[in-house]
């Protein structure tokens, strides 16, 4: 759809156009990123009953994007969207229960939601449920089941599952310990934008874990994560000695 036409439709009260324009302003696609405009368009669309916009609005209230943090509004809109079947909102509700943010912590409910989404093939839920099995959060610790779930998520190209699977190979959780394979997978996740994996790659290069020591590459990866606001990387760049 033509951008000018989309803007005109949104300004004339079309909720679907408002939701689409909210995404454009949020992601900085075609137009300069503007969180406040994105929030306002999502709010208008959500109030008109657009389920996707409700999910976005809940997330904006939760993170304070384009508005002030408001957990009550965050839960209200996320729950409305989840009840209407929005997958992203259902996932977020599950995370709220797991972490005890916004709602009272309830591991059983959180795991139940993640399991339901996983059975539907949702990659993020497969990753998070796999992580829960690896760490023993809300379920009995089971490395093999965790690896199985993570592998399914990796098949769906989830970069966070890829990073966690790499960690399993590094430590020997549910698979034969193989630091070299772990590093290979971690590097793949890092190259696709997983910041946690990028930090791990930096440390592997610095310490020689799964790969030969290479302080130049370690510095490059620490620098990359530091530029994204990773505080530990900023400190390590000041404190570590890099022979480059």
Helices and strands as residue ranges (DSSP letters): H 3-11, H 15-27, H 35-47, H 51-63, H 71-83, H 87-99, H 107-119, H 123-135, H 143-155, H 159-171, H 179-191, H 195-207, H 215-227, H 231-239
